[in-house]
Amino acid sequence: MGRAEAQIAQGGFDAALADLARAESLAPTDPAIYWLRGQALRELGDAAGAVEQLDRAVLLAPDHPTAYIQRGLALLALGDEPHALVDLNIALTLDPNSRAAHRARGDIHAAAGRTAQAADDYQAALDDAAPDADLLLVLGQQYLALGEVEPALSALDRAARLAPYDAEAHYWLGLALYGAKAYETAIQEATAAIGIDPEHAAAYSLRAGSELELGQLQAAVSDFAAAYALDDTYVDALFGVAQAQILQGDLPAAEGTLRAYLAAAPANASNRTVAQAVLDALAAGQTPPPIGRY
């Protein structure tokens, strides 16, 4: 059984299934055969087949948290979040310290928008002896969504140090730094993300927003324009360009940019009202109202 478990850990799922078939012929009532087979099948994309195996594991070992954790993960892969949550709650009743169960339940809470619960579960899943950059990243994202900037910074800084070549880790750390008004350091992290992934539109937008706050107006125009060129769903980048142009005193350019923004932005875009008010003021020959910050 140990060899099959090692094979799964190394991604050798087919080899593990072959070993588990031999093990089943020798010990058909060993529940580990079925939860390991279920795990391998889930990793191979057969979540329905995994659930069948894990149902048997639960029948054979109703007091073992691993069976419930693995079935919960398989149910989650099938999109059955309510029943996955039931299994993970049972697993945590059996073993309140199960990091795997906390991590999986955190994913469910995060997907459902239950941010505080997700943060609690991700925090409980942390293992200081073996820190996980991906876990620290999602934990930091939850804290950021809750407006808890300091714990977000702590988690995201650790994630970026553990995964120095992960553009997302640098981007999210930069976003937290922006929230802390540490704009120069936010620019550094956004620049690191762009260096790793030159097509990271959000990182360009983050860098531009930080540059705008620091009064680096031409750099902000360039980076906002790059974000929009890479991904035209970033329509607020056009609004950011207009902000910088107004601060530069280039009102004709700002007028053109705001018209482009209104043409591209969805009807419920938060900046539409401000954009229209600025255009109305310009049309009347008046000083435009304060446009605020990006």
Phi, psi and omega in degrees: 000324180298324181292319178297320179297318178295321179297319178296317180299330182265004179086010180270067189290319180295318178296321178297318179298322178295317178295321181291328176297319178293320180295323180297324180293336181265328184216074188292348181256011179280114185295334182298329178303317188278326177284331175289320178296318177299318179297315180297317180296320178298317180295332178275359176097003180259072184293324180296316176297325178297317181298320178301315179293321184284333171302318180292321178299318180295321178297321181281333183222069185293347180252014183254119184297330184300320180299318180288322179299311182295321178292323177299319178294321179293318177296322177297320178296332177278354182087009181267074185294321180301314180286329174298318180296322177301312181297319181290326175295320177296316180301320182283338171291320179286325180216090184298344182260011182293110179294323180298318180292319178298319181296314182294319180292325175300319178299319179295313180298318181297317181296329181271001180081013177271076193296315182296317178295321178299315180299318179299316181291317179297321178298318180291336181279346182296142176234104184298336180284338180218072184298144185242116183298320181297319179293318178297325178296310182291328176297314179299322178298321179293315179299320180296318179296331179277355182079014180266085191292318184297310177295330175296314179300318180298312182294317185286328175296318177296319179299316182293327178287325178285330183232071187294345180253020178259110182299322182295322179298316179292321180298312183291326174297318177299321180296320177294320178296321175300316178297331178272004181064025175266071194292322181296318179289327175299320177299319179299316181289321177298320179295322176297318179297318180293324177297326178279319181228092184297351179253021181278090185300319182297326179292321175299318180295319177297315180297319179297316179299321179291319178297321178300316179298328181271000180079015178272074197290317182292322176298321179296316178303314182298316183286322175299317180296322179295319179300315182290325178294325180283327184209103185284004169282347176277061183294333178294343174296325175296320177298321177296319176302314180298320177304312181296319181296322177295317179294332176282347183086010182266076186292322177299318178295319179298320179300314179296321180293319180293325176294320177295322178298312182295327179289330185263334188285143176295161186299331183263013180300136188293335185264003183298317183298316180295316180301316180293323179296321178294316179297320179296319179295318180295320180296329181270004180073022182259162174292128182294149178294160178304133185264354178075197182247156182299000000 
